[in-house]
Amino acid sequence: MAVRSIFNLWNYQMLNKEPRAFLILLLALVLTSCERTGKKVSEQAIHIEQVRIGQTVFQENCQSCHKMNRRDESMFLEIFDRLPQPSDSYFAKFVRDSKKLKKSGDEYARYLDIHYGSDYEHTFSELTEEEIYDMIQYIKSRCPSAEKQ
């Protein structure tokens, strides 16, 4: 109770002595906190939209072979930790034309060819950079990397 009354007295004295300085300080505090919160909210909204679009791209192009159920999700678990770095770029190359990547001598693509069979090809050259990036965001949202756990 005593702390509250001291705080109220300090506020009252502050307003009487320097009301303009107090209001400017309060306004600056409100404006800077709103900007940060607004930026975070808009970034989250953009990310949610990217994941939603990525889910659609995945369902239209990948889901016939790669089901996102519990059994097949393990294929994607920590995938971006396993891929050659930078993993997002490598994933995009692999999705666009895995056969071309194998023919270039890429070791990881050849390993996948041996492990899964040569009839397992990805040729989605019609996908835009944005669609592939959104799909990456969707996969990351479903199957987090080891770093985030």
N, C-alpha and C positions, 0 to 999 in steps of 0.2 A: 504494500500500500504506500509506504514512504517513497519507494523508488518511483512509482507512478506519479505521485504528487510533485516530486523533484523534476521529473521529465516534463510534466505539464507546465511547471513554473519556468523551466528553461525555454520551452517552446514559446510561451507567452512573452518572456523577456526578449527572445530572438525576434519575434514578430514586431514588437514595439520599437526595437533599436534599428533593425535592418530588414524591413519587410520586403524591399525590392530584391536584396541579395538572396533572401530565403526563397522567394518565389522563383527567381532565376535558377537557383540550384535545384529546386524541386522540378521545374520544367525540364531542365537538362537531364535529370535523372529519369524522368518519365519517358522522354523522347528516346534516349539511348537504350533503355530497357525494352521499349516497344519495337525498336528497329531490330534488335537481336532476336527477340521472340518471333517477330514477323518473318524474318529471314529463315529461321529454323523451321517454322511451320510451312513456308512455301517450299523449302528444300524437301521436307518430308512429303508434301503433296506431289511434287515432281517425281520423287522416288516411287511412291505408291502407283502413280500413273505409269511409270516405266515398267514396273513389275507386272501391272495389269496387261499392258501391251505385250510384254515379253511372254506372258502366259499364253496369250492368243497366238503369237508367232510360234511358240513351242507346240501348242495343240494342233495348229494347222500343218506344221512341217515335220515335227519330230515324234509326236505321240504315237504314231502308228507302230514305230519300232521301240521307242523309249517311253514306257509307261511311268508316270510319276506315282507309283504305288510304293509300298514299303519295301518290297523285294528289289525293284529296279532303282529305287532312290539310292541304294548303296553304291550304284555305279557312279552317281554324281557326287557322293559324299566326298568332300575335300578335293574335288576334281581340279580346282584352280591351284591347289597346292602341289598336285602331281604333274600338271602340265609344264612343259618348258616355259620359261619366263621370257618376256612378259606374257602371262597366261591368258589374259583377255585377247590379246593380239593373236596368239597361237590358236586359241579356240576359234576365233573368227576365220583364220586361214583354213583350219581343219573342216569347219562347217561348210565353207564355200566350195572346197574341192580337195577332199582327202586323198584322192587318187594322185593328183598332181603333187601333193606334198610327199607322198610315198615315193613317187618316181624321182623326186629331187634328191632322194637319199636321206630324208629326215628319219633319224633313228627311232624317235618315239612313235611316229606314224607307222613305221615298219613293225615295231613291237606290237602295236594295236592290230595290225594286219595279221600277224602270226597268232596273236591271242584270240581274236574274234573271227578271223577268216576274211579272205579277200572279197567275198561277196557283200561285205559290210562297208558300203561306200556312202560318203556324204557329198552331194553336189547341189548345193543351194546357192548358186552364184547370183540368183535373182534377188536375194535378200539384201536390203540396204545395211549400211554400217549401223544406223540407228536401230533397226530391227534386231540385228545381232546383239548390239549392246543391251537393248531392253531384255532380250532373251537371257543374256548373261546375268542381268540383275534378278530376273525371275529364278533362275537356277540357284544363284547365291542365296536368295531369300528362302528357298526350300532346303538347300543343302549347304549349311555354313562351312566355312573353312576352319581349319584347326586353330588359326589365330584368334578367331572370335569366340571360341569355346572356352 
